[in-house]
Amino acid sequence: MSDSQSDTEVPKGSIAVGRRVRIPAGAEDPLTVFINGVQQSEGNEYDIVGNEIVFRNQIIKEQNVGVSRWLAMYLGFFGTYRKNEVVDIQFRRGGKIELIDDMPIIPDDDTGRQDG
């Protein structure tokens, strides 16, 4: 692995989905960023580039859980121990504090193209 690549380990059953999320339209400072409820630090875990938050490490999501695995978990045969990171952002907009949970991750192959 080269120095330019992330050293994020992707556990079995999970996938690296990307490093970026879009800052919500109209969001004002201060932004507070969380991964799985743990506050992240600008300059250490992420940077703000334009209208995006760019994380130093890949965001890891659990792959889709199949019906048989879901049923086994529901019945209590076993749990799931796959990594599934959720990005939440708290910010001010129009004088009110807002929190958006489970922000959509921009895939690494999306190089800023706009829909429409």
DSSP file with accessible surface (Angstrom, degrees, kcal/mol):
  #  RESIDUE AA STRUCTURE BP1 BP2  ACC     N-H-->O    O-->H-N    N-H-->O    O-->H-N    TCO  KAPPA ALPHA  PHI   PSI    X-CA   Y-CA   Z-CA
    1    1 A M              0   0  163      0, 0.0     2,-0.0     0, 0.0     6,-0.0   0.000 360.0 360.0 360.0 130.4    0.0    0.0    0.0
    2    2 A S    >   -     0   0   60      1,-0.1     3,-1.3     4,-0.1     0, 0.0  -0.324 360.0-108.9 -79.0 164.1    1.5    3.4   -1.0
    3    3 A D  T 3  S+     0   0  173      1,-0.2    -1,-0.1    -2,-0.0     4,-0.1   0.788 117.4  60.0 -62.8 -25.1    1.7    6.4    1.4
    4    4 A S  T 3  S+     0   0  110      2,-0.1    -1,-0.2     0, 0.0     2,-0.2   0.666  92.0  82.8 -79.8 -14.7   -1.0    8.1   -0.6
    5    5 A Q  S <  S-     0   0  109     -3,-1.3     2,-0.1     1,-0.1     0, 0.0  -0.589  89.1-105.0 -88.5 153.2   -3.5    5.4    0.1
    6    6 A S        -     0   0   19     -2,-0.2    -1,-0.1     1,-0.1    51,-0.1  -0.445  13.8-144.4 -72.3 146.4   -5.6    5.2    3.2
    7    7 A D        +     0   0  129     -2,-0.1     2,-0.3    -4,-0.1    -1,-0.1   0.149  52.8 139.5 -96.1  21.4   -4.6    2.6    5.8
    8    8 A T        -     0   0   27      1,-0.1     2,-0.4     2,-0.0    -2,-0.1  -0.469  49.9-136.6 -66.7 125.4   -8.2    2.1    6.7
    9    9 A E        -     0   0  159     -2,-0.3    -1,-0.1    51,-0.0    -2,-0.1  -0.714  10.2-151.8 -86.0 130.9   -8.9   -1.6    7.2
   10   10 A V        -     0   0   64     -2,-0.4     3,-0.1     4,-0.1     6,-0.1  -0.902  16.2-142.5-104.5 108.6  -12.1   -2.8    5.6
   11   11 A P    >   -     0   0   41      0, 0.0     3,-1.8     0, 0.0    71,-0.0  -0.285  33.0 -82.2 -68.9 158.3  -13.5   -5.8    7.5
   12   12 A K  T 3  S+     0   0  203      1,-0.3    71,-0.2    70,-0.0     3,-0.1  -0.291 118.9  28.0 -57.1 136.1  -15.2   -8.7    5.8
   13   13 A G  T 3  S+     0   0   10      1,-0.3    50,-2.8    -3,-0.1     2,-0.3   0.449 109.4  87.2  89.0   0.5  -18.8   -8.0    5.1
   14   14 A S  E <   -A   62   0A   8     -3,-1.8     2,-0.3    48,-0.3    -1,-0.3  -0.855  58.9-153.6-126.4 163.3  -18.2   -4.2    4.8
   15   15 A I  E     -A   61   0A  73     46,-2.9    46,-2.7    -2,-0.3     2,-0.6  -0.978  23.3-117.0-136.9 149.9  -17.1   -1.9    2.0
   16   16 A A  E     -A   60   0A  44     -2,-0.3    44,-0.2    44,-0.2     3,-0.1  -0.776  32.1-179.3 -82.3 122.9  -15.3    1.4    1.7
   17   17 A V  E     -     0   0A  38     42,-2.8    91,-0.4    -2,-0.6     2,-0.3   0.637  47.2 -70.7-104.1 -16.4  -17.9    3.8    0.2
   18   18 A G  E     -A   59   0A   0     41,-0.7    41,-3.2    89,-0.2    -1,-0.4  -0.896  29.2-108.1 149.9-177.8  -16.0    7.1   -0.1
   19   19 A R  E    S+     0   0A  54     87,-0.5    36,-3.3    -2,-0.3     2,-0.4   0.358  80.7  78.4-123.6  -2.1  -14.5   10.0    1.9
   20   20 A R  E     +AB  54 106A  34     86,-0.8    86,-3.3    34,-0.2     2,-0.3  -0.898  41.8 180.0-124.7 146.5  -16.8   12.9    1.1
   21   21 A V  E     -A   53   0A   0     32,-1.9    32,-3.0    -2,-0.4     2,-0.3  -0.981  32.9-115.7-132.4 147.9  -20.2   14.3    2.2
   22   22 A R  E     -A   52   0A  85     82,-0.4    30,-0.3    -2,-0.3     3,-0.1  -0.646  27.2-120.2 -81.8 137.5  -21.8   17.5    0.9
   23   23 A I        -     0   0   31     28,-3.1     3,-0.1    -2,-0.3     4,-0.1  -0.611  42.0-102.3 -72.3 131.7  -22.4   20.3    3.3
   24   24 A P    >   -     0   0   18      0, 0.0     3,-2.0     0, 0.0    -1,-0.1  -0.237  43.2 -93.7 -58.8 143.9  -26.1   21.0    3.4
   25   25 A A  T 3  S+     0   0   82      1,-0.3     3,-0.1    -3,-0.1    -3,-0.0  -0.318 110.8  15.0 -57.4 134.5  -27.3   24.1    1.5
   26   26 A G  T 3  S+     0   0   52      1,-0.3    68,-0.3    -3,-0.1    -1,-0.3   0.462  86.8 152.8  80.4   1.4  -27.5   27.1    3.7
   27   27 A A    <   -     0   0   27     -3,-2.0     2,-0.3    66,-0.1    -1,-0.3  -0.420  26.1-161.5 -67.1 136.0  -25.5   25.5    6.5
   28   28 A E  E     -E   92   0B  95     64,-3.0    64,-1.5     2,-0.2    -1,-0.0  -0.844  27.4 -56.0-115.2 156.9  -23.7   28.1    8.6
   29   29 A D  E    S+     0   0B 126     -2,-0.3     2,-0.1    62,-0.1    62,-0.1  -0.361  99.1  61.6 -66.9 152.2  -20.7   27.7   11.0
   30   30 A P  E     -     0   0B  87      0, 0.0     2,-0.4     0, 0.0    62,-0.2   0.484  65.6-173.1 -85.3 144.6  -20.1   26.2   13.3
   31   31 A L  E     -     0   0B  23     60,-0.1     2,-0.5    -2,-0.1    60,-0.2  -0.854   5.6-162.9 -94.6 137.0  -20.3   22.7   11.8
   32   32 A T  E     -E   90   0B  27     58,-2.7    58,-2.9    -2,-0.4     2,-0.4  -0.993   8.3-161.6-121.1 124.7  -20.0   19.8   14.1
   33   33 A V  E     -E   89   0B   0      7,-0.5     7,-3.5    -2,-0.5     2,-0.4  -0.901   7.9-175.3-113.9 134.5  -19.2   16.5   12.5
   34   34 A F  E     -EF  88  39B  39     54,-2.8    54,-2.2    -2,-0.4     2,-0.5  -0.960  16.4-161.4-127.0 144.8  -19.8   13.0   14.0
   35   35 A I  E >  S-EF  87  38B  20      3,-2.2     3,-2.0    -2,-0.4    52,-0.2  -0.994  89.4 -17.2-121.2 119.7  -19.0    9.5   12.9
   36   36 A N  T 3  S-     0   0   84     50,-2.8    51,-0.1    -2,-0.5    -1,-0.1   0.861 130.0 -53.5  52.2  39.0  -21.0    6.9   14.9
   37   37 A G  T 3  S+     0   0   54     49,-0.4     2,-0.6     1,-0.2    -1,-0.3   0.427 111.7 120.7  82.4  -1.1  -21.8    9.6   17.5
   38   38 A V  E <   -F   35   0B  92     -3,-2.0    -3,-2.2     1,-0.0    -1,-0.2  -0.861  67.1-120.9-100.9 121.9  -18.1   10.5   18.1
   39   39 A Q  E     -F   34   0B 130     -2,-0.6     2,-0.3    -5,-0.2    -5,-0.3  -0.357  26.9-145.6 -63.7 135.9  -17.2   14.1   17.3
   40   40 A Q        -     0   0   29     -7,-3.5     2,-0.5    -2,-0.1    -7,-0.5  -0.702   8.7-126.2-102.2 156.6  -14.6   14.5   14.7
   41   41 A S    >>> -     0   0   49     -2,-0.3     4,-2.7    -9,-0.1     3,-1.7  -0.891  17.8-125.2-110.8 123.8  -11.9   17.2   14.6
   42   42 A E  B 345S+c   46   0A 110     -2,-0.5     5,-0.2     1,-0.3   -10,-0.0  -0.406 100.1  23.3 -63.3 134.9  -11.4   19.5   11.6
   43   43 A G  T 345S+     0   0   32      3,-3.8    -1,-0.3    -2,-0.1     4,-0.1   0.107 126.8  51.4  93.9 -23.2   -7.8   19.3   10.5
   44   44 A N  T <45S+     0   0  109     -3,-1.7    -2,-0.2     2,-0.2    -1,-0.1   0.788 126.9  11.2-106.4 -57.4   -7.3   15.9   12.1
   45   45 A E  T  <5S+     0   0   75     -4,-2.7    11,-2.5     1,-0.2    12,-0.5   0.670 132.6   6.6 -97.1 -22.2  -10.1   13.6   10.9
   46   46 A Y  E   < -cD  42  55A   9     -5,-1.2    -3,-3.8     9,-0.3     2,-0.3  -0.984  55.2-149.1-154.0 164.4  -11.5   15.8    8.1
   47   47 A D  E     - D   0  54A  58      7,-2.4     7,-3.3    -2,-0.3     2,-0.6  -0.941  23.3-123.4-130.3 155.6  -11.0   19.0    6.1
   48   48 A I  E     + D   0  53A  54     -2,-0.3     2,-0.5     5,-0.2     5,-0.2  -0.913  29.7 178.7-101.6 122.2  -13.6   21.3    4.5
   49   49 A V  E >   - D   0  52A  88      3,-2.4     3,-1.7    -2,-0.6     2,-0.2  -0.966  60.8 -51.4-126.6 108.7  -13.0   21.7    0.7
   50   50 A G  T 3  S-     0   0   73     -2,-0.5     0, 0.0     1,-0.3     0, 0.0  -0.429 122.5 -19.3  63.4-124.0  -15.5   23.9   -1.1
   51   51 A N  T 3  S+     0   0   95     -2,-0.2   -28,-3.1    -3,-0.1     2,-0.3   0.040 123.4  85.6-104.3  27.4  -18.9   22.6   -0.1
   52   52 A E  E <   -AD  22  49A  24     -3,-1.7    -3,-2.4   -30,-0.3     2,-0.6  -0.932  68.6-135.9-128.5 151.6  -17.7   19.2    1.0
   53   53 A I  E     -AD  21  48A   0    -32,-3.0   -32,-1.9    -2,-0.3     2,-0.6  -0.924  25.8-160.8 -99.3 124.3  -16.4   17.6    4.1
   54   54 A V  E     -AD  20  47A  36     -7,-3.3    -7,-2.4    -2,-0.6   -34,-0.2  -0.945   5.4-149.6-114.0 114.8  -13.4   15.4    3.1
   55   55 A F  E     - D   0  46A   6    -36,-3.3    -9,-0.3    -2,-0.6     4,-0.1  -0.519  15.3-135.1 -82.4 149.8  -12.4   12.7    5.6
   56   56 A R  E    S+     0   0A 110    -11,-2.5     2,-0.3    -2,-0.2   -10,-0.1   0.819  91.7  43.4 -70.7 -32.2   -8.9   11.5    5.9
   57   57 A N  E    S-     0   0A  79    -12,-0.5    -2,-0.1   -38,-0.1     2,-0.0  -0.825  97.1 -95.1-114.5 156.1  -10.1    7.9    6.0
   58   58 A Q  E     -     0   0A  25     -2,-0.3     2,-0.5     1,-0.1   -39,-0.2  -0.324  36.5-119.3 -61.7 146.2  -12.7    6.0    4.0
   59   59 A I  E     -A   18   0A   2    -41,-3.2   -42,-2.8    -4,-0.1   -41,-0.7  -0.791  30.3-146.4 -86.9 130.1  -16.2    5.7    5.4
   60   60 A I  E     -A   16   0A   0     -2,-0.5    25,-3.8   -44,-0.2     2,-0.3  -0.855  17.0-174.9-106.2 129.7  -17.0    2.0    5.9
   61   61 A K  E     -A   15   0A  32    -46,-2.7   -46,-2.9    -2,-0.5     2,-0.2  -0.927  29.4-108.8-121.8 150.3  -20.5    0.7    5.4
   62   62 A E  E     -A   14   0A  44     -2,-0.3   -48,-0.3   -48,-0.2     3,-0.1  -0.529  37.1-118.2 -72.9 137.5  -22.0   -2.7    6.0
   63   63 A Q        -     0   0   92    -50,-2.8    -1,-0.1    -2,-0.2    19,-0.1  -0.328  52.6 -67.5 -68.0 162.2  -22.8   -4.6    2.9
   64   64 A N        -     0   0  163      1,-0.1     2,-0.5    -2,-0.0    -1,-0.2  -0.225  50.8-127.7 -54.4 137.0  -26.5   -5.5    2.4
   65   65 A V        -     0   0   46     -3,-0.1    -1,-0.1     1,-0.0    -3,-0.0  -0.780  24.6-130.0 -89.5 125.5  -27.7   -8.0    4.9
   66   66 A G     >  -     0   0   42     -2,-0.5     4,-2.7     1,-0.1     5,-0.2  -0.227  22.6-105.8 -71.3 165.1  -29.4  -11.0    3.3
   67   67 A V  H  > S+     0   0  123      1,-0.2     4,-2.8     2,-0.2     5,-0.2   0.909 118.9  50.3 -59.5 -45.2  -32.8  -12.3    4.3
   68   68 A S  H  > S+     0   0   98      1,-0.2     4,-2.3     2,-0.2    -1,-0.2   0.920 113.3  45.6 -65.4 -40.1  -31.5  -15.4    6.0
   69   69 A R  H  > S+     0   0   59      2,-0.2     4,-2.3     1,-0.2    -2,-0.2   0.925 113.5  50.1 -67.2 -42.9  -28.9  -13.4    8.0
   70   70 A W  H  X S+     0   0  141     -4,-2.7     4,-2.7     2,-0.2    -2,-0.2   0.936 111.6  48.3 -60.4 -45.2  -31.5  -10.8    9.0
   71   71 A L  H  X S+     0   0   81     -4,-2.8     4,-2.5    -5,-0.2     6,-0.2   0.926 110.4  51.0 -62.8 -42.7  -33.9  -13.5   10.1
   72   72 A A  H  <>S+     0   0   14     -4,-2.3     5,-2.5     1,-0.2     6,-0.7   0.902 112.7  46.3 -63.1 -38.9  -31.2  -15.2   12.2
   73   73 A M  H ><5S+     0   0   45     -4,-2.3     3,-1.1     3,-0.2    -2,-0.2   0.922 111.4  52.1 -67.8 -42.7  -30.3  -11.9   13.9
   74   74 A Y  H 3<5S+     0   0  169     -4,-2.7    -2,-0.2     1,-0.3    -1,-0.2   0.895 110.0  48.3 -60.6 -39.8  -34.0  -11.2   14.5
   75   75 A L  T 3<5S-     0   0   98     -4,-2.5    -1,-0.3    -5,-0.2    -2,-0.2   0.531 118.0-114.7 -80.1  -5.7  -34.5  -14.6   16.1
   76   76 A G  T < 5S+     0   0   60     -3,-1.1    -3,-0.2    -4,-0.4     3,-0.1   0.643  76.3 130.3  85.0  15.6  -31.4  -14.0   18.3
   77   77 A F  S   <S-     0   0  145     -5,-2.5     2,-0.3     1,-0.3    -4,-0.2   0.888  83.5 -23.8 -67.9 -38.2  -29.2  -16.7   16.9
   78   78 A F        -     0   0   93     -6,-0.7    -2,-0.3    -9,-0.1    -1,-0.3  -0.973  62.6-125.8-162.7 166.1  -26.3  -14.2   16.4
   79   79 A G        -     0   0   29     -2,-0.3     2,-0.4    -3,-0.1    -5,-0.0  -0.343  30.3-101.7-103.8-170.9  -25.7  -10.6   16.0
   80   80 A T        +     0   0   52     -2,-0.1    -2,-0.0     1,-0.1   -11,-0.0  -0.956  26.9 179.3-118.5 136.3  -23.8   -8.6   13.4
   81   81 A Y        +     0   0  205     -2,-0.4     2,-0.2     2,-0.1    -1,-0.1   0.029  38.0 129.0-122.9  26.0  -20.3   -7.3   14.0
   82   82 A R        -     0   0   77      1,-0.1     2,-0.3   -69,-0.1   -20,-0.1  -0.502  65.9-104.0 -81.8 152.8  -19.6   -5.7   10.7
   83   83 A K        +     0   0   80    -71,-0.2     2,-0.3    -2,-0.2   -68,-0.2  -0.591  41.9 171.1 -79.5 132.4  -18.4   -2.1   10.6
   84   84 A N        -     0   0   68     -2,-0.3     2,-0.3   -23,-0.2   -23,-0.3  -0.790  13.8-162.5-145.5  95.3  -21.1    0.4    9.6
   85   85 A E        -     0   0   26    -25,-3.8     2,-0.4    -2,-0.3   -23,-0.1  -0.637   1.0-162.7 -86.6 138.3  -20.1    4.1   10.0
   86   86 A V        -     0   0   35     -2,-0.3   -50,-2.8   -25,-0.1     2,-0.5  -0.976   7.3-148.9-121.3 129.5  -22.7    6.8   10.0
   87   87 A V  E     -E   35   0B   0     -2,-0.4    16,-3.3    16,-0.4     2,-0.4  -0.880  16.8-177.7-102.1 125.2  -21.9   10.5    9.4
   88   88 A D  E     -E   34   0B  27    -54,-2.2   -54,-2.8    -2,-0.5     2,-0.4  -0.934   7.5-160.8-119.2 146.4  -24.0   13.1   11.2
   89   89 A I  E     -EG  33 100B   0     11,-2.5    11,-2.7    -2,-0.4     2,-0.4  -0.995   3.5-165.0-131.9 130.2  -23.6   16.9   10.8
   90   90 A Q  E     +EG  32  99B  67    -58,-2.9   -58,-2.7    -2,-0.4     2,-0.3  -0.931  27.7 143.4-111.5 136.7  -24.9   19.5   13.2
   91   91 A F  E     - G   0  98B   2      7,-2.4     7,-3.3    -2,-0.4     2,-0.4  -0.949  46.8 -98.0-159.0 171.9  -25.0   23.1   12.0
   92   92 A R  E     +EG  28  97B  99    -64,-1.5   -64,-3.0    -2,-0.3     2,-0.3  -0.849  35.2 171.0-101.2 142.1  -27.0   26.4   12.0
   93   93 A R  E >  S- G   0  96B  77      3,-2.6     3,-1.6    -2,-0.4   -66,-0.1  -0.912  71.5  -9.1-150.4 123.0  -29.4   27.4    9.3
   94   94 A G  T 3  S-     0   0   68    -68,-0.3     3,-0.1    -2,-0.3   -67,-0.1   0.840 129.0 -55.1  60.5  34.2  -31.8   30.3    9.4
   95   95 A G  T 3  S+     0   0   54      1,-0.2     2,-0.3     0, 0.0    -1,-0.3   0.452 118.1 104.8  81.0   0.6  -31.0   30.9   13.1
   96   96 A K  E <  S-G   93   0B 154     -3,-1.6    -3,-2.6     0, 0.0     2,-0.5  -0.878  71.4-121.8-115.6 149.0  -31.9   27.3   14.1
   97   97 A I  E     -G   92   0B 102     -2,-0.3     2,-0.3    -5,-0.2    -5,-0.2  -0.746  35.1-173.9 -87.6 130.1  -29.6   24.4   15.0
   98   98 A E  E     -G   91   0B  62     -7,-3.3    -7,-2.4    -2,-0.5     2,-0.4  -0.906  14.8-158.9-123.7 153.3  -30.2   21.4   12.8
   99   99 A L  E     -G   90   0B 103     -2,-0.3     2,-0.5    -9,-0.2    -9,-0.2  -0.997   3.0-168.3-132.0 126.0  -28.8   17.9   12.8
  100  100 A I  E     -G   89   0B  52    -11,-2.7   -11,-2.5    -2,-0.4     3,-0.3  -0.975  14.5-158.1-113.1 123.9  -28.8   15.6    9.8
  101  101 A D        +     0   0  111     -2,-0.5   -13,-0.2   -13,-0.2   -14,-0.0  -0.681  64.8  17.2-103.0 156.5  -28.0   12.0   10.5
  102  102 A D  S    S-     0   0   87     -2,-0.3    -1,-0.2     1,-0.1   -14,-0.2   0.926  80.5-157.4  52.2  55.9  -26.7    9.3    8.2
  103  103 A M        -     0   0   13    -16,-3.3   -16,-0.4    -3,-0.3     2,-0.2  -0.300  23.7-102.0 -59.7 141.9  -25.5   11.8    5.5
  104  104 A P        -     0   0  102      0, 0.0   -82,-0.4     0, 0.0     2,-0.4  -0.472  34.8-131.7 -67.5 136.5  -25.1   10.3    2.1
  105  105 A I        -     0   0   28     -2,-0.2   -84,-0.2   -84,-0.1   -86,-0.0  -0.743  12.3-129.8 -90.3 134.5  -21.5    9.5    1.2
  106  106 A I  B     -B   20   0A   6    -86,-3.3   -86,-0.8    -2,-0.4   -87,-0.5  -0.755  29.5-121.2 -83.9 120.3  -20.2   10.7   -2.2
  107  107 A P    >   -     0   0   58      0, 0.0     3,-1.9     0, 0.0   -89,-0.2  -0.270  17.1-119.0 -60.8 148.3  -18.5    7.7   -3.9
  108  108 A D  T 3  S+     0   0   75    -91,-0.4   -90,-0.1     1,-0.3   -91,-0.0   0.801 112.9  61.3 -59.8 -26.8  -14.8    8.3   -4.8
  109  109 A D  T 3  S+     0   0  118      1,-0.1     2,-1.0     2,-0.1    -1,-0.3   0.573  82.2  89.7 -79.9  -5.6  -15.6    7.8   -8.5
  110  110 A D    <   -     0   0   25     -3,-1.9     2,-0.6     1,-0.1    -1,-0.1  -0.782  60.5-172.6 -90.1 100.9  -18.0   10.8   -8.4
  111  111 A T        -     0   0  124     -2,-1.0    -1,-0.1     1,-0.1    -3,-0.1  -0.204  62.8 -69.1 -94.9  44.4  -15.5   13.6   -9.3
  112  112 A G  S    S+     0   0   36     -2,-0.6    -1,-0.1     1,-0.2     2,-0.1   0.599  80.3 157.6  88.7   9.6  -17.8   16.5   -8.7
  113  113 A R        -     0   0  149      1,-0.1     2,-0.4     0, 0.0    -1,-0.2  -0.408  33.7-135.8 -69.1 147.4  -20.2   16.0  -11.6
  114  114 A Q        -     0   0  148      2,-0.1     2,-0.3    -2,-0.1    -1,-0.1  -0.832  11.2-124.6-106.3 139.2  -23.6   17.6  -11.2
  115  115 A D              0   0  156     -2,-0.4     0, 0.0     0, 0.0     0, 0.0  -0.600 360.0 360.0 -76.9 145.0  -26.9   15.9  -12.0
  116  116 A G              0   0  127     -2,-0.3    -2,-0.1     0, 0.0     0, 0.0  -0.274 360.0 360.0 111.3 360.0  -29.2   17.7  -14.4
